[in-house]
Amino acid sequence: MAEQKVMNDMLGKTVTLKDLAAYQDHSVVSREIIKKPAGTVTVFAFDEGEGLSEHTAPFDALVHVIEGTAQISIDGTPHSVQEGEMIIMPAGRPHALKAETRFKMLLVLVR
């Protein structure tokens, strides 16, 4: 399985988060780092203006901003996030994301 290989290739090695997903024009790129029954860890790269439309998830999700800035709305309340910051999106509450600049984040989904 390719996903398992990616994770195994990183075990016990130092990696730079921002290098794990490359920007692509007019796109959102993701790379799953860990996929386990207890949750997932994924790195995302958003081109400026790209985003994720409003949705809900059945589990809490932690977003850690690797670089850039984005607007994350939770229950319709906007939150501006930037490099070095994090925000937790609670389970079952609608949320959306839009990159204000090119933006990379680490998403940790806890089941």
Backbone hydrogen bonds, N-H to C=O, Kabsch-Sander energy under -0.5 kcal/mol:
donor,donor_aa,acceptor,acceptor_aa,energy
5,K,1,M,-1.9
6,V,2,A,-2.3
7,M,3,E,-2.0
8,N,4,Q,-2.7
9,D,5,K,-2.6
10,M,6,V,-0.7
10,M,7,M,-1.2
11,L,7,M,-0.9
11,L,8,N,-0.5
13,K,10,M,-2.1
17,L,15,V,-0.6
19,D,16,T,-1.7
20,L,17,L,-2.1
27,S,24,Q,-1.6
29,V,45,A,-2.9
31,R,43,V,-2.4
33,I,41,V,-3.3
34,I,41,V,-1.7
36,K,39,G,-2.6
39,G,36,K,-1.5
40,T,109,L,-1.6
41,V,34,I,-2.2
42,T,107,L,-2.5
43,V,31,R,-2.5
44,F,105,M,-2.8
45,A,29,V,-2.8
46,F,103,F,-3.4
47,D,27,S,-2.2
49,G,99,A,-2.3
50,E,47,D,-2.3
52,L,97,L,-2.2
55,H,95,H,-2.2
60,D,110,V,-0.6
61,A,89,M,-2.2
62,L,108,V,-2.9
63,V,87,I,-3.0
64,H,62,L,-0.5
64,H,106,L,-2.5
65,V,63,V,-0.5
65,V,85,E,-3.0
66,I,104,K,-2.4
67,E,104,K,-1.5
70,A,81,V,-2.3
71,Q,98,K,-2.8
72,I,70,A,-0.6
72,I,79,H,-3.1
73,S,71,Q,-0.5
73,S,96,A,-2.1
74,I,77,T,-2.1
75,D,94,P,-3.2
77,T,74,I,-2.1
79,H,72,I,-1.6
81,V,70,A,-2.8
81,V,79,H,-0.6
83,E,68,G,-1.0
84,G,65,V,-2.4
85,E,82,Q,-2.5
87,I,63,V,-2.0
89,M,61,A,-3.5
89,M,87,I,-0.5
92,G,57,A,-3.4
93,R,90,P,-1.5
95,H,55,H,-2.7
96,A,73,S,-1.8
97,L,52,L,-2.2
98,K,71,Q,-2.1
99,A,50,E,-3.3
100,E,69,T,-1.8
101,T,69,T,-1.7
103,F,46,F,-2.3
104,K,67,E,-2.5
105,M,44,F,-1.9
106,L,64,H,-2.8
107,L,42,T,-3.4
107,L,105,M,-0.5
108,V,62,L,-2.8
108,V,106,L,-0.5
109,L,40,T,-2.6
109,L,107,L,-0.6
110,V,60,D,-2.1
110,V,108,V,-0.6
111,R,38,A,-2.6
111,R,109,L,-0.6
